């Protein structure tokens, strides 16, 4: 041990919470709250493999930085690896530790000797440390180079974030990287995770089956503490009955703060990130599945009949899945009949409300009882000229026959604003529709039967464009706007989604066609085959001229002139 280093006073060395108070006061923060002190105690005394889940904004990362410094102040020979979702975030953590070392008199004895020791922002030694291949503190991104150093403590600080956990593939990759911790850890070493779950299938749940103990501090005393199993912090559990629904840390977030955040995040995300409740992963609560869809390239025509299958050989692996584990897009197992024109095509527009809502639209075509989603899009610029022009061009692009416009209170002006653009770009009938049913139930009622019967076919470009949308937004926000994230995360609970505009537009278009879905597609094919046979027979007998051309072009039999002495469609000038 190098000269100039002295042990911490006994009270501070034996109880991390006293040290935490010193750090908080140095940072000119209010003294740690009871919840923060309880988290600090678990950091110190928890098992060697532990997970700390606490609501967003409680200060987990700052507390973890203080804990790292407390360990090094007590034992400068400790080796600590800090792992975050990104290298930048991990480096910021290490830099914060260095800053405290240089600013706090109690820690300045740890300041690296810049002539003899490592002192970079992503790896540094503390002054009393004996020279070693591994630095005292090393920071790395979860998908970076984890191996090459050894550690007494691996601190995984928010490795689960939207960028690493929103798809099935991301979560599998994340779990694999976390598995490499075992190759880094010294014998007798510790692994501590800190974070908030980002999805209902959080990796923190899976880690518990690998021998990790989890301790959870939600923002409100839960109404059903049994949902957390044995993970709920005892200090929270003991007060659930008398304080049910009230803030657990009122000094950090008042009830008004929590109400505002719940409205901002949406109920499902608030439940995850503030209540740390992942029991939403019960898939029975989420009735709409990607696996019930058929995805294929569709243009102006479509096949007469499609057969769905959930077989692994039909899974589409190059499209990102934002659903739950095992929920993937599938291509058709079998295509039958000719490719023919749609029997109809409608566009549904969901006008923007207030705030961050979008003006969303969905274009859905109908053929033989199947529905084909040709295009889905949205605008965030209100009712400006580009938005109105864009809606008219979308209708023209897909040859829409009817535009359905949701008639919201105070939104009737959109129809009057849109009409001039339609007259100039693409004249089309517009109808206003209104529903009094709860939105979530209305959407499920429209979509669930169609999906269960595998009659909803998605144009591949819709999926591709959906995953690329709103690229300028943070990942978490961008995902909340995606159609297929909305579809897979919808429940019957009111306001369960932060955004639902695109899904609402799709449901509106599908609802229009629901009455037509009773058509038996096999019967429709047989009727068409019979009509074509009659057409060919009439041509053979010489009763109809141009019949074979009519077959190719889809001219109805009844529109053709009978008898050789009459003018036929083939002889009409200009044709």
C-alpha positions as CSV (number, residue, x, y, z in Angstrom):
1,X,0.0,0.0,0.0
2,X,1.4,3.4,-1.0
3,X,2.2,6.1,1.6
4,X,-0.4,8.8,2.2
5,X,-3.3,6.4,2.3
6,X,-5.4,6.0,5.4
7,X,-8.4,3.9,6.2
8,X,-11.8,5.5,6.3
9,X,-13.2,6.3,9.7
10,X,-14.9,3.1,11.0
11,X,-18.5,4.4,10.7
12,X,-18.0,5.2,7.0
13,X,-16.0,2.1,6.2
14,X,-18.5,-0.3,7.7
15,X,-21.7,1.3,6.5
16,X,-22.0,2.5,2.9
17,X,-25.0,4.6,3.7
18,X,-22.9,7.1,5.8
19,X,-20.5,7.4,2.9
20,X,-23.4,8.0,0.5
21,X,-24.6,10.9,2.6
22,X,-21.2,12.5,2.3
23,X,-21.2,12.2,-1.5
24,X,-24.7,13.6,-1.7
25,X,-23.8,16.6,0.4
26,X,-20.7,17.2,-1.7
27,X,-22.9,17.2,-4.8
28,X,-25.2,19.7,-3.0
29,X,-28.1,17.2,-3.2
30,X,-30.7,16.7,-0.5
31,X,-29.8,13.9,1.9
32,X,-30.6,10.5,0.5
33,X,-34.3,9.5,0.9
34,X,-35.3,6.4,2.9
35,X,-35.7,4.5,-0.4
36,X,-32.2,5.5,-1.6
37,X,-30.8,4.5,1.8
38,X,-32.5,1.1,1.5
39,X,-31.1,0.6,-2.0
40,X,-27.7,1.5,-0.6
41,X,-28.0,-1.1,2.1
42,X,-28.8,-3.8,-0.4
43,X,-25.9,-2.7,-2.6
44,X,-23.6,-3.4,0.3
45,X,-25.2,-6.5,1.9
46,X,-27.0,-8.2,-1.0
47,X,-25.9,-11.6,-2.4
48,X,-23.0,-11.9,-4.8
49,X,-25.3,-12.0,-7.8
50,X,-28.0,-9.4,-7.3
51,X,-30.3,-7.3,-9.4
52,X,-31.5,-3.9,-8.3
53,X,-34.7,-2.7,-10.0
54,X,-35.8,0.8,-9.0
55,X,-38.1,3.3,-10.7
56,X,-36.7,5.8,-13.2
57,X,-35.2,8.9,-11.6
58,X,-34.4,7.4,-8.2
59,X,-30.6,8.0,-8.8
60,X,-29.4,4.4,-9.2
61,X,-26.4,5.3,-11.3
62,X,-25.2,8.0,-9.0
63,X,-25.5,5.7,-6.0
64,X,-23.6,3.0,-7.9
65,X,-20.8,5.4,-8.6
66,X,-20.6,6.3,-4.9
67,X,-20.6,2.5,-4.1
68,X,-17.7,1.9,-6.5
69,X,-15.7,4.6,-4.8
70,X,-16.6,3.3,-1.3
71,X,-15.3,-0.1,-2.3
72,X,-12.0,1.3,-3.6
73,X,-11.6,3.6,-0.6
74,X,-11.9,0.5,1.6
75,X,-9.8,-1.7,-0.6
76,X,-7.7,0.0,-3.3
77,X,-6.8,-3.4,-4.8
78,X,-10.3,-4.1,-6.0
79,X,-10.9,-4.4,-9.7
80,X,-14.2,-3.1,-11.0
81,X,-15.7,-3.3,-14.5
82,X,-18.6,-1.0,-15.3
83,X,-20.8,-2.2,-18.2
84,X,-23.6,-0.1,-19.7
85,X,-25.7,-0.3,-22.8
86,X,-23.3,1.9,-24.7
87,X,-19.6,2.7,-24.3
88,X,-20.4,6.4,-24.0
89,X,-22.7,5.8,-21.1
90,X,-20.1,3.5,-19.4
91,X,-17.3,6.1,-19.9
92,X,-19.5,8.8,-18.5
93,X,-19.9,6.7,-15.3
94,X,-16.1,6.3,-15.0
95,X,-15.5,10.0,-15.6
96,X,-18.0,10.8,-12.8
97,X,-16.0,8.6,-10.5
98,X,-12.8,10.3,-11.4
99,X,-14.4,13.7,-10.9
100,X,-15.5,12.8,-7.4
101,X,-12.0,11.4,-6.6
102,X,-10.4,14.7,-7.5
103,X,-13.0,16.9,-5.9
104,X,-13.6,15.2,-2.5
105,X,-10.9,15.5,0.1
106,X,-11.8,12.1,1.5
107,X,-11.1,10.5,-1.9
108,X,-8.1,12.4,-3.2
109,X,-5.8,9.8,-1.9
110,X,-7.2,7.6,-4.8
111,X,-6.2,10.1,-7.5
112,X,-4.1,8.2,-10.1
113,X,-0.4,8.9,-10.4
114,X,-0.5,10.2,-14.0
115,X,3.2,9.4,-14.5
116,X,3.0,5.8,-13.4
117,X,-0.6,4.8,-13.6
118,X,-3.5,4.6,-16.1
119,X,-5.8,7.7,-15.8
120,X,-7.9,7.6,-19.0
121,X,-11.6,8.3,-18.9
122,X,-12.4,4.6,-19.7
123,X,-9.9,3.0,-17.5
124,X,-7.9,4.2,-14.5
125,X,-6.0,3.0,-11.5
126,X,-6.3,4.4,-8.0
127,X,-3.0,5.6,-6.4
128,X,-2.6,2.9,-3.7
129,X,-3.2,0.1,-6.2
130,X,-0.4,-2.4,-6.9
131,X,0.5,-2.5,-10.7
132,X,-1.7,-5.1,-12.4
133,X,-2.8,-6.0,-15.9
134,X,-6.4,-5.0,-15.0
135,X,-7.2,-1.4,-14.1
136,X,-9.0,-0.4,-10.9
137,X,-12.0,0.8,-12.9
138,X,-12.7,-0.1,-16.5
139,X,-15.8,1.0,-18.5
140,X,-17.1,-0.8,-21.6
141,X,-20.3,-1.1,-23.6
142,X,-22.3,-4.3,-23.3
143,X,-21.5,-5.3,-26.9
144,X,-17.9,-4.1,-26.7
145,X,-14.7,-6.1,-25.8
146,X,-15.7,-7.5,-22.5
147,X,-12.9,-10.0,-22.1
148,X,-9.2,-9.2,-21.5
149,X,-9.5,-8.0,-17.9
150,X,-10.6,-9.6,-14.6
151,X,-12.9,-8.0,-12.1
152,X,-13.9,-8.4,-8.5
153,X,-17.1,-6.6,-9.2
154,X,-19.0,-6.3,-12.5
155,X,-21.4,-3.4,-12.3
156,X,-24.0,-3.7,-15.1
157,X,-25.6,-0.3,-15.1
158,X,-28.7,0.0,-17.3
159,X,-27.6,-2.6,-19.9
160,X,-31.3,-3.1,-20.8
161,X,-32.5,0.0,-22.7
162,X,-34.6,0.4,-25.8
163,X,-31.6,0.0,-28.1
164,X,-30.7,-3.4,-26.6
165,X,-34.1,-4.9,-25.7
166,X,-37.0,-4.0,-27.9
167,X,-36.9,-6.9,-30.2
168,X,-36.6,-10.7,-29.6
169,X,-33.2,-10.7,-31.4
170,X,-31.9,-7.9,-29.3
171,X,-32.8,-9.6,-26.1
172,X,-31.2,-12.8,-27.1
173,X,-28.0,-11.0,-28.1
174,X,-28.1,-9.1,-24.7
175,X,-28.4,-12.3,-22.7
176,X,-25.5,-13.8,-24.6
177,X,-23.3,-10.9,-23.8
178,X,-24.3,-11.0,-20.1
179,X,-23.3,-14.6,-20.1
180,X,-19.7,-13.6,-20.8
181,X,-19.5,-12.0,-17.3
182,X,-18.6,-15.4,-15.9
183,X,-15.4,-15.4,-17.9
184,X,-14.3,-12.0,-16.5
185,X,-15.3,-12.5,-12.8
186,X,-12.6,-13.4,-10.3
187,X,-13.3,-16.3,-7.9
188,X,-15.5,-15.0,-5.2
189,X,-16.4,-11.9,-7.2
190,X,-19.7,-10.1,-7.4
191,X,-22.1,-9.1,-10.3
192,X,-24.6,-6.4,-9.6
193,X,-27.2,-5.3,-12.2
194,X,-29.0,-1.9,-11.9
195,X,-31.9,-0.9,-14.1
196,X,-35.5,-0.7,-15.0
197,X,-37.3,-3.2,-17.3
198,X,-37.9,-1.9,-20.8
199,X,-40.2,-4.7,-22.0
200,X,-42.6,-7.2,-20.5
201,X,-40.0,-9.8,-21.2
202,X,-37.1,-8.1,-19.4
203,X,-33.8,-10.0,-19.2
204,X,-33.9,-9.3,-15.5
205,X,-36.6,-11.9,-15.2
206,X,-34.5,-14.5,-17.1
207,X,-31.5,-13.8,-14.9
208,X,-33.5,-14.7,-11.8
209,X,-33.7,-18.2,-13.2
210,X,-29.9,-18.2,-13.4
211,X,-29.3,-17.7,-9.7
212,X,-29.6,-14.0,-9.4
213,X,-31.6,-12.4,-6.5
214,X,-33.8,-9.5,-7.4
215,X,-34.9,-6.6,-5.2
216,X,-37.5,-4.2,-6.5
217,X,-38.5,-0.7,-5.4
218,X,-41.5,0.6,-7.3
219,X,-42.6,4.3,-7.4
220,X,-46.0,3.5,-5.7
221,X,-47.0,1.0,-3.1
222,X,-48.5,-1.8,-5.3
223,X,-52.1,-2.8,-4.9
224,X,-51.2,-6.4,-5.6
225,X,-47.7,-7.0,-4.0
226,X,-48.0,-10.7,-4.7
227,X,-47.4,-10.0,-8.4
228,X,-43.7,-9.3,-7.5
229,X,-43.2,-12.7,-5.9
230,X,-40.4,-12.5,-3.3
231,X,-38.6,-9.7,-5.1
232,X,-40.4,-6.7,-3.5
233,X,-38.2,-4.8,-1.1
234,X,-39.3,-5.6,2.5
235,X,-39.5,-1.9,3.4
236,X,-42.1,-1.6,0.6
237,X,-43.9,-4.9,1.3
238,X,-44.4,-4.1,5.0
239,X,-46.3,-0.9,4.2
240,X,-48.3,-2.0,1.2
241,X,-51.6,-2.5,3.1
242,X,-51.7,0.9,4.8
243,X,-50.2,2.9,2.0
244,X,-51.5,1.1,-1.1
245,X,-51.3,3.3,-4.2
246,X,-49.3,6.1,-2.5
247,X,-45.8,7.2,-3.6
248,X,-43.0,5.1,-2.0
249,X,-40.6,8.0,-2.2
250,X,-42.6,11.2,-1.9
251,X,-39.4,13.3,-1.3
252,X,-38.4,12.2,-4.9
253,X,-41.7,12.1,-6.7
254,X,-45.0,13.4,-5.3
255,X,-48.4,11.9,-6.4
256,X,-48.8,14.8,-8.8
257,X,-45.4,14.0,-10.3
258,X,-46.3,10.4,-10.8
259,X,-49.7,11.3,-12.3
260,X,-48.0,13.5,-14.9
261,X,-45.4,10.9,-15.7
262,X,-48.1,8.2,-16.1
263,X,-49.9,10.4,-18.6
264,X,-46.7,11.2,-20.5
265,X,-45.3,7.6,-20.7
266,X,-48.6,5.8,-21.2
267,X,-49.9,3.3,-18.8
268,X,-48.0,0.3,-20.1
269,X,-44.6,2.0,-20.0
270,X,-45.3,3.6,-16.7
271,X,-46.2,0.2,-15.3
272,X,-42.8,-1.1,-16.5
273,X,-40.5,1.7,-15.7
274,X,-42.0,3.2,-12.6
275,X,-43.8,0.2,-11.1
276,X,-41.3,-2.4,-12.4
277,X,-44.3,-4.7,-13.0
278,X,-43.5,-7.2,-15.8
279,X,-46.4,-9.5,-15.3
280,X,-47.9,-7.8,-18.4
281,X,-45.9,-10.5,-20.2
282,X,-48.8,-12.9,-19.8
283,X,-49.5,-13.1,-23.5
284,X,-53.2,-13.7,-22.9
285,X,-53.4,-10.0,-22.1
286,X,-52.1,-9.1,-25.6
287,X,-54.5,-10.7,-28.1
288,X,-53.0,-9.4,-31.3
289,X,-50.0,-11.4,-32.6
290,X,-47.6,-10.9,-35.4
291,X,-47.6,-14.6,-36.1
292,X,-51.3,-14.5,-37.2
293,X,-50.4,-12.1,-40.1
294,X,-49.3,-13.0,-43.6
295,X,-46.5,-10.8,-45.0
296,X,-45.7,-10.7,-48.7
297,X,-45.1,-8.2,-51.5
298,X,-48.3,-6.9,-52.9
299,X,-48.7,-4.4,-55.7
300,X,-51.9,-3.6,-57.6
301,X,-53.0,-7.2,-57.8
302,X,-53.1,-10.0,-55.3
303,X,-53.6,-13.8,-55.3
304,X,-57.1,-15.2,-55.2
305,X,-56.3,-17.5,-52.2
306,X,-53.6,-17.7,-49.6
307,X,-52.8,-20.4,-47.0
308,X,-51.3,-19.4,-43.7
309,X,-48.9,-21.6,-41.6
310,X,-46.9,-21.0,-38.4
311,X,-44.3,-23.5,-39.5
312,X,-40.7,-22.4,-38.8
313,X,-39.9,-22.7,-42.5
314,X,-42.3,-19.9,-43.3
315,X,-40.8,-17.5,-40.7
316,X,-39.4,-14.2,-42.0
317,X,-36.1,-13.7,-40.2
318,X,-34.9,-10.6,-42.0
319,X,-37.8,-8.4,-40.6
320,X,-37.5,-7.1,-37.0
321,X,-40.0,-8.4,-34.5
322,X,-41.2,-6.0,-31.9
323,X,-43.6,-8.5,-30.4
324,X,-43.0,-11.0,-27.6
325,X,-40.6,-14.0,-27.7
326,X,-41.6,-16.5,-30.4
327,X,-43.8,-14.0,-32.2
328,X,-42.5,-13.6,-35.8
329,X,-43.8,-12.5,-39.2
330,X,-44.6,-15.3,-41.6
331,X,-44.9,-15.6,-45.4
332,X,-47.7,-17.5,-47.0
333,X,-47.4,-21.3,-47.0
334,X,-49.3,-21.6,-50.3
335,X,-50.7,-19.3,-53.0
336,X,-53.5,-20.5,-55.2
337,X,-55.3,-19.0,-58.2
338,X,-54.5,-16.0,-60.4
339,X,-53.3,-12.6,-59.4
340,X,-56.2,-10.3,-60.0
341,X,-57.3,-6.8,-59.1
342,X,-58.7,-6.0,-55.7
343,X,-62.5,-5.8,-55.3
344,X,-62.2,-2.6,-53.4
345,X,-59.8,-0.3,-51.6
346,X,-60.5,2.2,-48.8
347,X,-58.3,4.6,-46.8
348,X,-59.0,5.4,-43.2
349,X,-57.6,8.6,-41.7
350,X,-57.2,9.1,-37.9
351,X,-56.9,12.9,-37.4
352,X,-54.3,14.1,-35.0
353,X,-55.5,15.2,-31.6
354,X,-53.3,17.3,-29.4
355,X,-49.7,17.2,-28.4
356,X,-47.6,14.5,-29.9
357,X,-50.4,12.7,-31.7
358,X,-50.0,11.9,-35.4
359,X,-52.4,12.2,-38.3
360,X,-52.3,8.6,-39.4
361,X,-53.7,6.7,-42.3
362,X,-54.1,3.1,-43.4
363,X,-55.0,1.8,-46.9
364,X,-56.7,-1.6,-47.0
365,X,-57.9,-3.5,-50.0
366,X,-60.3,-6.4,-50.2
367,X,-60.2,-9.6,-52.3
368,X,-62.2,-12.8,-51.7
369,X,-62.6,-12.3,-48.0
370,X,-59.0,-11.4,-47.4
371,X,-57.8,-7.9,-46.5
372,X,-54.5,-6.5,-47.8
373,X,-52.8,-3.7,-46.0
374,X,-51.1,-1.8,-48.8
375,X,-49.8,1.3,-47.0
376,X,-49.7,2.8,-43.5
377,X,-48.3,6.2,-42.7
378,X,-48.5,9.2,-40.5
379,X,-47.7,12.9,-40.4
380,X,-46.8,15.0,-37.3
381,X,-47.2,18.4,-38.9
382,X,-50.9,18.9,-38.1
383,X,-53.1,20.0,-41.1
384,X,-50.4,21.8,-43.1
385,X,-50.1,21.8,-46.8
386,X,-47.6,18.9,-46.9
387,X,-49.9,16.7,-44.8
388,X,-53.0,17.4,-46.9
389,X,-51.0,16.9,-50.1
390,X,-49.5,13.7,-48.7
391,X,-52.9,12.2,-47.9
392,X,-54.2,13.0,-51.3
393,X,-51.2,11.5,-53.0
394,X,-51.4,8.3,-50.9
395,X,-55.0,7.9,-52.0
396,X,-54.0,8.3,-55.6
397,X,-51.0,6.0,-55.3
398,X,-53.2,3.1,-54.2
399,X,-56.3,3.9,-56.3
400,X,-58.5,4.3,-53.2
401,X,-62.2,4.2,-53.9
402,X,-63.4,5.7,-50.6
403,X,-61.8,7.7,-47.8
404,X,-63.1,7.2,-44.3
405,X,-62.4,10.0,-41.9
406,X,-62.7,9.6,-38.1
407,X,-65.0,12.3,-36.9
408,X,-63.6,13.5,-33.7
409,X,-64.9,16.4,-31.7
410,X,-63.4,19.6,-33.1
411,X,-61.8,17.7,-36.0
412,X,-64.5,18.1,-38.6
413,X,-62.4,20.8,-40.3
414,X,-60.0,18.2,-41.7
415,X,-62.5,17.1,-44.2
416,X,-63.1,20.6,-45.5
417,X,-59.4,21.2,-45.6
418,X,-58.7,18.0,-47.5
419,X,-61.4,18.3,-50.2
420,X,-59.6,20.9,-52.3
421,X,-56.5,18.8,-52.4
422,X,-58.5,15.7,-53.4
423,X,-60.2,17.7,-56.2
424,X,-56.8,18.7,-57.6
425,X,-54.9,15.5,-57.1
426,X,-57.4,12.6,-56.9
427,X,-61.2,13.1,-56.7
428,X,-62.5,10.7,-54.2
429,X,-65.6,10.2,-52.0
430,X,-65.1,11.1,-48.3
431,X,-67.3,9.8,-45.5
432,X,-67.1,10.6,-41.8
433,X,-67.4,7.8,-39.2
434,X,-67.8,8.0,-35.5
435,X,-67.7,5.4,-32.7
436,X,-68.7,5.6,-29.1
437,X,-67.0,2.4,-27.9
438,X,-63.8,2.5,-25.8
439,X,-61.0,2.8,-28.3
440,X,-58.9,-0.2,-27.1
441,X,-61.9,-2.6,-27.2
442,X,-63.0,-1.2,-30.6
443,X,-59.6,-1.9,-32.1
444,X,-59.4,-5.4,-30.6
445,X,-62.9,-6.2,-31.8
446,X,-62.1,-5.1,-35.3
447,X,-58.7,-6.8,-35.6
448,X,-58.8,-10.0,-33.5
449,X,-61.3,-12.0,-35.6
450,X,-59.4,-11.1,-38.8
451,X,-56.1,-12.1,-37.3
452,X,-57.4,-15.3,-35.8
453,X,-58.7,-16.4,-39.2
454,X,-55.4,-15.3,-40.8
455,X,-57.2,-13.1,-43.3
456,X,-54.9,-10.0,-42.9
457,X,-52.1,-9.8,-45.4
458,X,-49.5,-7.1,-44.9
459,X,-47.5,-5.6,-47.8
460,X,-43.9,-6.2,-46.9
461,X,-43.0,-2.6,-47.5
462,X,-45.4,-1.6,-44.7
463,X,-43.3,-3.6,-42.2
464,X,-40.0,-2.2,-43.6
465,X,-41.2,1.4,-43.5
466,X,-42.7,0.9,-40.1
467,X,-39.3,-0.1,-38.6
468,X,-37.6,2.9,-40.3
469,X,-40.1,5.5,-39.2
470,X,-39.3,8.5,-37.0
471,X,-35.5,7.9,-37.2
472,X,-34.8,11.2,-35.6
473,X,-36.6,10.3,-32.4
474,X,-35.0,8.4,-29.5
475,X,-35.5,4.6,-29.9
476,X,-38.0,4.3,-27.1
477,X,-40.2,7.1,-28.5
478,X,-39.8,5.9,-32.1
479,X,-41.0,2.4,-31.1
480,X,-44.1,3.8,-29.4
481,X,-45.2,5.2,-32.8
482,X,-44.6,2.0,-34.8
483,X,-47.7,0.2,-36.0
484,X,-46.6,-3.3,-35.1
485,X,-45.4,-2.3,-31.6
486,X,-48.8,-0.8,-31.0
487,X,-50.5,-3.9,-32.4
488,X,-48.6,-6.4,-30.2
489,X,-48.8,-4.3,-27.0
490,X,-52.4,-3.4,-27.1
491,X,-54.6,-4.6,-24.2
492,X,-58.2,-3.8,-23.2
493,X,-57.0,-1.4,-20.6
494,X,-57.8,2.2,-21.3
495,X,-54.8,4.3,-22.3
496,X,-52.5,1.3,-22.3
497,X,-50.5,2.7,-25.2
498,X,-48.6,5.9,-25.3
499,X,-49.6,6.3,-29.0
500,X,-52.1,4.3,-31.0
501,X,-52.9,6.5,-34.0
502,X,-51.6,4.1,-36.7
503,X,-53.2,1.1,-35.1
504,X,-56.5,3.0,-34.8
505,X,-56.4,3.9,-38.5
506,X,-55.8,0.3,-39.5
507,X,-58.6,-0.9,-37.3
508,X,-61.0,1.7,-38.9
509,X,-60.2,0.5,-42.4
510,X,-60.6,-3.2,-41.4
511,X,-63.9,-2.5,-39.6
512,X,-65.3,-1.1,-42.9
513,X,-64.6,-4.4,-44.6
514,X,-65.8,-6.7,-41.8
515,X,-69.1,-7.2,-43.5
516,X,-67.5,-8.4,-46.6
517,X,-65.4,-11.0,-44.9
518,X,-68.2,-13.5,-44.9
519,X,-67.5,-14.1,-48.5
520,X,-66.2,-17.6,-49.0
521,X,-63.1,-17.3,-51.0
522,X,-63.3,-20.7,-52.5
523,X,-66.8,-20.0,-53.8
524,X,-65.6,-16.7,-55.2
525,X,-62.9,-18.5,-57.2
526,X,-65.3,-21.1,-58.5
527,X,-67.7,-18.3,-59.6
528,X,-65.0,-16.5,-61.5
529,X,-63.8,-19.8,-63.1
530,X,-67.3,-20.5,-64.2
531,X,-67.7,-17.0,-65.7
532,X,-64.4,-17.4,-67.6
533,X,-65.6,-20.8,-68.9
534,X,-68.8,-19.2,-70.1
535,X,-66.8,-16.5,-71.8
536,X,-64.6,-18.9,-73.6
537,X,-67.6,-21.0,-74.7
538,X,-69.4,-18.0,-76.1
539,X,-66.3,-17.0,-78.0
540,X,-66.0,-20.5,-79.4
541,X,-69.6,-20.3,-80.6
542,X,-69.0,-17.0,-82.2
543,X,-71.5,-15.3,-80.0
544,X,-69.1,-12.7,-78.6
545,X,-66.2,-11.0,-80.3
546,X,-63.1,-10.1,-78.4
547,X,-64.0,-12.5,-75.6
548,X,-60.5,-13.9,-75.2
549,X,-59.1,-10.4,-74.9
550,X,-61.8,-9.6,-72.4
551,X,-60.8,-12.6,-70.3
552,X,-57.2,-11.2,-70.0
553,X,-58.4,-7.6,-69.3
554,X,-61.1,-8.6,-66.9
555,X,-64.0,-7.2,-68.9
556,X,-67.3,-8.4,-67.4
557,X,-69.2,-10.8,-69.5
558,X,-72.4,-8.8,-69.4
559,X,-70.7,-5.7,-70.9
560,X,-69.8,-7.5,-74.2
561,X,-72.1,-7.1,-77.2
562,X,-73.7,-10.3,-78.5
563,X,-74.0,-11.2,-82.1
564,X,-71.7,-10.4,-85.0
565,X,-73.8,-7.6,-86.4
566,X,-73.4,-5.3,-83.4
567,X,-70.6,-2.9,-82.4
568,X,-68.4,-4.5,-79.8
569,X,-66.0,-3.0,-77.3
570,X,-63.1,-4.0,-79.6
571,X,-64.5,-1.7,-82.3
572,X,-65.1,1.4,-80.2
573,X,-63.0,4.3,-81.5
574,X,-60.0,5.0,-79.3
575,X,-59.8,1.5,-77.9
